[in-house]
Amino acid sequence: MIDRITEWRPGESAKGCKAVTLSEDFFADHFPRHPVMPGVLVVESLAQLAGLLVEQTVWERHGKKAAAIMVIVERARFRHFVSPGETLDLDVKLLSCHVEGAKVEAVARVGDKTAVEARLVFANIEPTPELYDPGLEKWREELMREWMRGMEKSGGS
């Protein structure tokens, strides 16, 4: 649910975007004749960007791999519908980050309108052999390179 990472500051914040297109599968049912991106998927976009930031921060601060799992959505506010053809701008800021977990302030905007704002709480779990797949890790590294392609480094990897 992320198309591009536009700012990357491990330990602090990240920004990204998602181009919302009519070809997205969820528009078939949500809603006929009035397509709207489900709010839960806007939150998922924010959670994906935040999770990447949390994992990188844990690695840089503590030298440990972590899988950031969103466990709580606090204070979620849905303020603006997101429609096909719009770009969702994602902005996440770390409020706290430890080996065990993290809390993030997250905002999704369309232009100058706030679509969704929430605090997201993550539990960090150590990837066990059952959860760790070297092929998946390589694919994720490729995705990160693609998401950050053309971006000048802004305070971090």
C-alpha positions in Angstrom: 0.0 0.0 0.0 3.0 2.2 -0.5 4.2 3.4 -3.9 7.1 5.6 -2.9 9.0 6.7 0.1 9.8 10.4 -0.2 11.6 11.1 3.1 13.4 8.6 5.3 14.8 9.5 8.7 15.2 6.4 10.9 14.7 7.2 14.6 12.5 10.2 13.6 10.1 10.1 10.7 9.2 9.0 7.2 7.0 10.2 4.4 5.6 8.3 1.5 2.8 8.3 -1.0 0.2 6.0 -2.5 -1.4 6.7 -5.9 -5.1 5.6 -5.6 -6.3 4.2 -8.9 -9.7 3.0 -10.0 -8.2 -0.4 -10.9 -7.7 -1.2 -7.2 -9.7 -4.3 -6.4 -11.5 -2.8 -3.4 -13.3 -0.2 -5.5 -15.5 -2.9 -7.0 -17.5 -3.1 -3.7 -16.6 0.0 -1.8 -18.9 1.6 -3.0 -20.7 1.0 -6.3 -21.1 4.3 -8.1 -19.2 6.2 -5.4 -15.8 4.6 -5.1 -14.0 5.3 -1.8 -10.8 3.8 -0.4 -11.7 1.9 2.8 -10.4 3.8 5.8 -8.9 0.6 7.2 -6.7 0.4 4.0 -5.6 4.0 4.6 -4.6 3.0 8.1 -2.8 0.0 6.6 -0.8 2.2 4.3 0.3 4.3 7.3 1.1 1.1 9.3 3.3 -0.3 6.5 5.4 2.8 6.3 5.5 3.1 10.1 6.5 -0.6 10.5 9.4 -0.1 8.1 10.5 2.9 10.0 10.3 1.1 13.4 12.2 -1.9 12.1 15.0 0.2 10.7 15.2 2.3 13.9 15.4 -0.9 16.1 18.2 -2.1 13.8 20.2 1.1 13.9 19.7 1.8 17.7 20.0 -1.8 19.0 21.6 -3.9 16.2 18.6 -6.2 16.3 16.3 -7.4 13.6 12.6 -6.9 14.5 9.3 -7.6 12.9 7.0 -4.7 13.8 3.5 -5.9 14.2 0.7 -3.3 14.6 -1.2 -4.2 17.7 -3.3 -1.1 18.6 -4.8 1.8 16.6 -5.4 4.7 19.0 -7.4 7.9 18.4 -8.2 7.1 14.8 -10.0 9.9 13.1 -11.4 9.6 9.5 -11.9 13.1 8.1 -11.9 12.9 4.3 -12.9 10.3 1.7 -10.1 9.1 -0.5 -11.2 8.6 -4.1 -9.6 7.2 -7.3 -7.2 9.6 -9.0 -6.0 11.1 -5.7 -2.6 10.7 -4.2 -2.5 9.8 -0.5 0.4 11.5 1.2 1.6 9.5 4.2 3.5 11.0 7.2 4.7 9.0 10.2 6.6 10.2 13.2 8.1 8.1 16.0 6.9 9.0 19.4 8.8 6.2 21.1 10.8 3.2 19.9 12.3 0.4 21.9 13.4 -3.2 21.2 10.0 -4.4 22.5 7.7 -1.9 20.7 7.0 1.5 19.4 4.4 4.2 19.2 3.9 6.3 16.0 1.9 9.4 15.1 0.5 8.9 11.6 -1.4 11.2 9.2 -2.6 10.6 5.7 -3.5 13.6 3.6 -5.0 14.2 0.2 -3.7 17.6 -0.9 -4.2 20.0 2.1 -7.0 17.8 3.6 -6.4 15.3 6.4 -7.9 12.0 5.4 -6.9 9.9 8.5 -4.9 10.6 11.6 -4.1 8.1 14.3 -1.5 6.8 16.8 -0.3 3.3 16.0 1.3 1.0 18.5 3.6 -1.8 17.4 5.0 -4.8 19.2 8.4 -5.9 17.9 9.0 -9.6 17.6 12.3 -11.2 16.9 12.1 -13.0 13.6 12.4 -16.7 14.4 13.4 -19.3 11.8 9.7 -20.0 11.2 9.1 -16.4 10.5 12.3 -15.5 8.7 12.5 -16.3 5.0 15.8 -15.3 3.2 13.9 -15.0 -0.1 11.3 -12.7 1.4 14.1 -10.6 3.0 15.8 -10.2 -0.4 12.5 -9.2 -2.0 11.8 -6.7 0.7 15.3 -5.1 0.2 14.5 -4.8 -3.5 11.2 -3.1 -2.7 12.9 -0.6 -0.4 15.3 0.3 -3.2 12.4 0.7 -5.6 10.4 2.8 -3.1 13.4 5.0 -2.5 14.6 5.2 -6.1 15.6 8.8 -7.0 15.3 10.0 -3.4 18.2 11.8 -2.0 19.1 10.5 1.4 17.5 12.6 4.1 19.1 11.8 7.4 19.3 8.0 7.0 19.5 4.9 5.0 
